[in-house]
């Protein structure tokens, strides 16, 4: 019992650092942007109304939708949009057209993650560093250079892994929540009447009296739920109970106290509206608060970067991205990975956002469209899960998800007003990623069709080979094939040029499934073809770590033992030549060919020993 409590405490502390780091730093800019937009007249009644809207936005979107409802939709213990997508598409797999549509919508939502992932670190770190301007206007010119330096150092240390610094995330973020709660309490003690804003009637009255203004400011109000998607995405790391406990016991109370503390400050000093968070602190605490805020935003950004690595690997295993270089930064945790291309691609995009928008106010105008569209997609996928997987009554499903859909739609519609002010930026990034995903997927389908048209049946080929057997050489040959039952090109090249066949031959196909995990008991399936030849299928979920040699080691239980020292792996590397045809636009053909050319070797992704891989090429017109 004591160990269980200790484990729960540790997981809760970890959830505070990883899950709530992003939403915990939203206090830096949310209230400032709502009143700084110029749409809300500064009156005590409006202060009460805006605070009530912020509080009930947190309650409805985070507490009710994500913490209570969406966290229940786990896919074998895993969460996130990719896991939800796999879960929803499986529930309607008997309806292929609907399943395909859901998968397309879900992948578009996944691509928007990258757009949101660029804006969030930029606005968080920039907002923290802007606290220097409160100390002295002389620091204004240093804000952008210092922000870029901090971001560069953050991305530079990624190659070292997060295992060493990750253990500090929880305590630092917990300290941050304590600090913002104390700041709020200090201000509330001067104006305790501000807590009346907890009543929903203040929000209703504000919206009723200012319907147009309320709709417009929803684009700024949504800033208070930055990082809400992380609640679901990190389900597999911490579990439901620690995430819920961390939210209701620490994160939400601290955020509420700070928001109402900022409201109390505004009642006493309306001029504090230019930066109410930092002006809550006494002069002596400003510099420590800026340092603490910067640390908190760096941690929030770190969680997002790690999430980008994880999501990219999942998308790769689902077949929507080429295989990028993956470096493992921990010998104990397989989830600790570093992807250089993703890492520096994110940094360039984030640095561009900082230089393009210049301050957190301008970045706030760019934030919202991508994340609210993601929220809409999550709500839509949730309907299919609770209706077709949990078999809840249709009326209940429509009532539950319909309410959240209307709320999400209102926020999304409001954020569309910011499209020309900067909202185009995350959409451009998300659209670019989505185009790359669809191009890669379509190109692989066309390539598969082209290869299948010329494919030879493996069993018939082996039977004909045994009639005039080639010279057999000692050792084991592993031929990786994209489709079971067909002759790999590498085998044909080997027979043509070397005129030999190994004494044992494995024809291996790696299958990635739309589930997070595939257990070891279902990992490898093997079938004897005669002549000491085996057809092998290796199964992985999108959260599994592909490791072909480790998987093949399991074959010893099926009567096929391998000697690692005498095993050779054969891959076929095809040269893609784009040409005009009716199946894909020429520019997309060229894009696919370039992506195929620049992709990392399959051996890196599947943990194949690089010194035993033979790469053979053949020209294929797409």
C-alpha positions, 0 to 999 in steps of 0.5 A, spaced: 500 500 500 505 504 501 509 503 495 502 504 491 501 511 494 509 513 493 508 511 486 501 515 485 505 521 488 511 520 483 506 519 477 502 525 479 508 530 480 511 527 473 504 529 470 505 536 473 511 537 470 510 534 463 502 534 462 501 541 465 507 545 464 504 548 458 497 550 461 501 552 467 504 558 463 498 561 460 497 565 466 503 569 463 498 572 457 491 570 457 488 576 461 493 581 458 491 579 451 483 579 453 483 586 455 489 588 451 485 586 444 481 593 445 475 590 444 473 590 452 471 596 455 475 596 462 470 596 467 469 592 474 463 589 471 467 587 465 473 584 469 468 580 473 465 577 467 472 576 463 474 572 469 468 568 470 469 566 462 476 564 463 474 560 469 468 556 466 472 555 459 477 551 464 472 548 467 468 546 461 474 544 456 479 542 460 475 539 466 469 536 463 471 534 456 478 532 457 479 530 464 472 527 465 470 524 458 476 524 453 481 521 458 476 515 458 477 513 451 484 510 452 487 505 446 490 500 450 492 505 455 495 510 450 492 517 449 493 522 443 490 524 437 493 518 433 491 513 438 484 516 438 484 516 431 486 508 431 480 507 436 475 511 432 477 508 425 477 501 428 470 502 431 467 503 424 472 498 420 466 495 417 464 501 413 470 502 409 468 509 406 467 512 413 473 509 416 477 512 411 474 519 412 475 519 419 483 517 418 484 522 413 481 527 418 485 525 424 491 525 420 489 532 418 488 534 426 495 530 427 499 535 422 496 541 425 499 539 432 506 541 428 503 548 427 500 549 434 507 546 436 511 552 433 506 557 436 506 555 443 514 555 445 514 561 441 509 565 445 511 562 452 518 563 452 517 570 449 512 572 454 516 570 460 522 574 457 518 580 456 517 580 464 524 584 463 520 590 460 516 590 467 523 591 470 526 596 466 524 599 459 531 598 457 531 591 456 526 591 451 531 590 445 534 584 449 527 580 449 528 577 442 535 576 442 535 573 449 528 569 447 532 566 441 538 564 445 534 560 450 530 557 444 537 555 441 540 552 447 533 548 448 534 545 442 541 544 442 541 539 448 535 535 445 541 530 442 543 529 450 536 526 451 531 528 457 532 523 462 537 527 466 533 533 466 526 530 466 526 528 473 527 536 475 521 538 471 515 536 476 519 539 482 520 546 478 513 546 475 510 544 482 514 550 485 511 554 479 504 553 481 505 554 488 508 561 486 502 563 481 497 561 487 501 565 492 501 571 487 494 570 486 492 569 494 496 576 495 492 580 491 485 577 492 486 578 500 486 586 498 479 585 494 476 578 496 470 580 493 473 578 486 471 571 488 464 572 486 466 571 479 466 564 480 459 564 479 457 562 472 452 568 472 457 573 471 459 569 465 452 569 462 451 576 463 457 578 460 456 574 454 448 576 454 450 584 454 456 583 449 454 578 444 459 581 439 465 582 443 464 576 447 465 572 440 471 576 438 474 575 445 474 568 445 480 568 440 484 570 446 480 566 451 482 560 448 489 562 450 487 559 457 487 552 455 494 552 451 496 545 452 489 541 453 491 536 448 497 534 452 492 531 457 490 526 453 496 525 449 500 523 455 495 518 458 500 512 456 506 516 460 502 517 467 495 514 467 488 517 468 488 517 476 495 521 476 493 526 471 486 527 474 489 528 481 494 533 478 489 537 475 484 538 480 488 538 486 494 543 484 494 545 477 486 548 476 486 551 483 493 554 482 491 557 475 484 559 478 487 563 484 492 567 479 487 569 474 482 572 480 488 575 483 490 578 476 483 580 476 483 583 483 490 587 481 486 590 475 480 592 480 485 596 484 490 598 479 487 599 472 494 601 469 496 594 470 492 591 464 499 592 460 502 586 464 498 584 469 501 577 471 508 580 472 505 587 476 502 582 481 509 581 484 513 586 488 519 589 485 524 585 489 521 579 486 520 581 479 527 578 477 526 571 480 519 571 477 522 572 470 527 567 471 522 562 474 517 563 468 522 562 463 524 555 466 517 554 466 516 555 459 522 552 457 519 545 461 513 546 457 516 547 450 520 541 452 514 537 453 512 539 446 518 537 443 518 530 446 511 530 444 513 532 436 518 526 436 513 521 439 508 523 434 512 523 428 515 516 430 508 514 430 506 517 424 512 514 420 510 507 423 503 508 420 506 509 413 505 517 413 512 519 413 519 517 410 523 513 416 527 519 419 533 518 423 532 516 430 537 516 435 535 513 442 538 517 448 537 512 453 538 505 454 533 504 459 527 507 456 525 506 449 521 512 449 527 517 450 528 518 442 532 524 438 530 526 431 535 531 428 531 533 422 524 534 426 528 537 432 532 543 428 526 543 423 521 545 429 527 550 431 527 554 425 520 554 424 519 557 432 525 562 431 522 564 424 515 565 428 519 569 433 522 574 428 516 574 424 511 576 430 516 580 434 512 580 441 507 575 445 501 580 443 502 578 435 503 571 437 497 571 440 493 573 434 497 567 430 495 562 436 488 558 436 486 556 429 490 550 429 488 548 436 481 549 436 480 545 430 484 539 433 479 540 439 473 539 434 476 533 431 478 530 438 470 531 439 468 528 433 472 522 434 470 521 441 463 521 438 464 515 434 468 511 440 463 512 445 457 511 440 460 504 436 465 502 441 462 503 448 455 502 445 452 508 449 445 510 446 445 515 440 441 521 444 446 520 450 452 520 445 449 526 441 448 530 447 455 529 450 459 530 444 454 535 441 455 540 447 462 540 447 462 540 439 458 547 439 463 550 444 469 548 440 466 550 434 464 557 437 472 558 439 474 555 432 469 560 429 472 566 433 479 564 432 478 565 424 477 572 425 485 572 426 486 568 420 489 574 416 493 577 423 497 571 423 492 565 424 495 563 417 502 561 420 500 555 424 495 553 418 501 554 413 505 549 417 500 544 418 497 544 411 505 543 409 505 537 413 499 534 411 501 535 404 507 531 405 503 526 409 498 525 403 504 525 398 508 520 401 502 515 403 499 516 395 506 515 393 507 509 397 501 506 394 503 507 387 509 504 388 506 498 391 502 497 385 507 498 380 511 493 384 506 488 385 504 488 377 511 485 376 511 481 382 513 473 382 509 468 387 514 466 392 512 459 393 512 458 385 519 461 384 522 457 390 519 450 387 522 452 380 529 454 384 529 447 387 529 443 380 535 447 378 538 449 385 544 454 385 550 453 390 548 453 397 553 457 402 553 457 409 549 462 413 542 465 414 540 471 409 534 475 411 530 478 405 526 484 407 519 484 403 514 489 403 509 484 401 508 477 403 508 471 398 512 475 393 519 474 391 524 480 394 528 484 388 534 483 393 533 475 392 533 476 384 539 480 384 543 476 389 541 470 384 543 473 378 549 477 380 552 472 386 549 465 383 548 463 390 543 461 395 544 461 403 543 455 406 537 458 410 533 464 408 528 468 411 523 472 407 521 478 412 515 482 412 514 488 417 507 490 419 505 496 423 498 496 426 493 501 428 494 499 435 499 502 440 502 496 442 503 488 439 505 484 445 511 479 444 506 473 444 503 476 437 510 479 435 512 474 430 509 469 425 513 464 421 511 459 416 516 454 413 516 454 405 521 448 405 528 447 403 530 451 410 526 457 407 521 461 412 516 466 411 516 471 417 511 476 419 513 481 424 507 485 427 508 492 431 503 497 434 505 505 433 508 505 440 512 499 439 520 500 438 521 496 431 527 491 432 527 486 427 534 482 429 530 482 436 524 479 433 527 474 429 531 471 435 524 469 437 524 464 432 528 459 436 521 457 439 518 455 432 524 451 430 528 456 426 534 459 430 539 464 428 546 466 429 547 473 429 554 472 426 552 469 420 546 472 418 546 477 412 540 482 411 538 484 404 534 490 402 532 493 396 533 500 395 529 503 389 530 509 385 524 513 384 523 516 377 518 521 377 514 522 370 507 525 368 501 520 369 494 521 371 495 518 378 498 524 381 500 531 380 507 531 377 510 536 382 507 531 387 511 525 384 517 529 384 516 531 391 515 524 393 521 522 389 525 527 393 523 525 400 524 517 398 531 519 396 533 523 402 529 518 407 534 515 412 536 507 411 531 502 413 536 499 417 537 505 422 529 505 423 529 497 424 535 496 428 538 492 423 546 491 423 549 496 418 555 492 417 551 486 414 546 490 410 546 489 402 543 495 398 541 493 391 537 498 387 532 498 381 529 503 377 522 504 378 517 509 374 512 512 379 
